[in-house]
Amino acid sequence: MRFLVDRCAGRLLADWLERQGHDVVDAGLLGPDPGDRALLELAAAGDRVLVTIDKDFGHLL
């Protein structure tokens, strides 16, 4: 499965998902925080599941 892990979800989760054999992009390693909308668009463009604990994403969906 392909994931984009938001920086608020943490590197430990990203590492764990990678160890489970998943294709993971850690948003924290992409540079400055691009904002919620940009992360959602990045996940959609890459056909990735966005993993976050940020409740603001509900408003964007």
Backbone torsions as a table, in degrees:
resi	resn	phi	psi	omega
1	MET	NA	152.8	-178.0
2	ARG	-108.4	126.6	-177.5
3	PHE	-124.7	149.3	164.8
4	LEU	-118.2	113.7	-176.5
5	VAL	-97.8	116.7	178.3
6	ASP	-63.1	148.3	-177.6
7	ARG	-58.6	-30.2	180.0
8	CYS	-71.5	-21.1	177.5
9	ALA	-78.9	-24.5	170.6
10	GLY	98.7	152.7	179.6
11	ARG	-68.9	-32.6	179.8
12	LEU	-60.7	-40.8	177.8
13	LEU	-66.5	-43.6	178.6
14	ALA	-59.5	-44.9	178.5
15	ASP	-61.7	-43.5	-179.2
16	TRP	-62.7	-44.7	178.6
17	LEU	-61.2	-39.8	176.9
18	GLU	-62.5	-42.2	179.1
19	ARG	-64.4	-24.8	177.8
20	GLN	-81.5	-1.2	176.0
21	GLY	97.2	10.0	-178.5
22	HIS	-88.1	157.2	175.6
23	ASP	-87.5	112.2	-171.1
24	VAL	-124.4	134.3	168.9
25	VAL	-113.3	124.9	178.2
26	ASP	-93.9	112.0	-177.8
27	ALA	-59.5	-26.9	179.0
28	GLY	-65.4	-19.7	-179.9
29	LEU	-95.9	1.2	-176.8
30	LEU	-89.0	-2.3	-177.7
31	GLY	110.8	-159.2	-179.2
32	PRO	-58.4	149.3	-179.0
33	ASP	-60.4	118.7	-177.5
34	PRO	-82.0	-7.9	-178.0
35	GLY	101.3	161.7	-174.3
36	ASP	-62.3	-47.7	-177.1
37	ARG	-61.5	-42.2	179.9
38	ALA	-65.1	-38.9	177.5
39	LEU	-64.8	-41.6	178.9
40	LEU	-63.4	-41.8	178.4
41	GLU	-66.4	-38.9	177.9
42	LEU	-63.4	-42.5	178.5
43	ALA	-63.3	-44.7	-179.2
44	ALA	-64.9	-42.9	-178.6
45	ALA	-64.3	-33.4	-179.3
46	GLY	-93.3	6.5	-177.7
47	ASP	53.1	48.8	-178.1
48	ARG	-116.0	151.6	171.8
49	VAL	-84.4	125.7	178.1
50	LEU	-85.0	124.0	178.6
51	VAL	-108.4	119.4	-178.0
52	THR	-149.3	161.8	171.1
53	ILE	-115.0	7.6	-179.7
54	ASP	-79.6	116.5	-176.3
55	LYS	-74.8	-11.4	-179.7
56	ASP	-68.2	-19.6	-177.8
57	PHE	-65.7	-26.3	177.5
58	GLY	-59.2	-34.0	179.3
59	HIS	-71.8	-31.5	-179.7
60	LEU	-74.8	-29.7	-178.1
61	LEU	-80.3	NA	NA
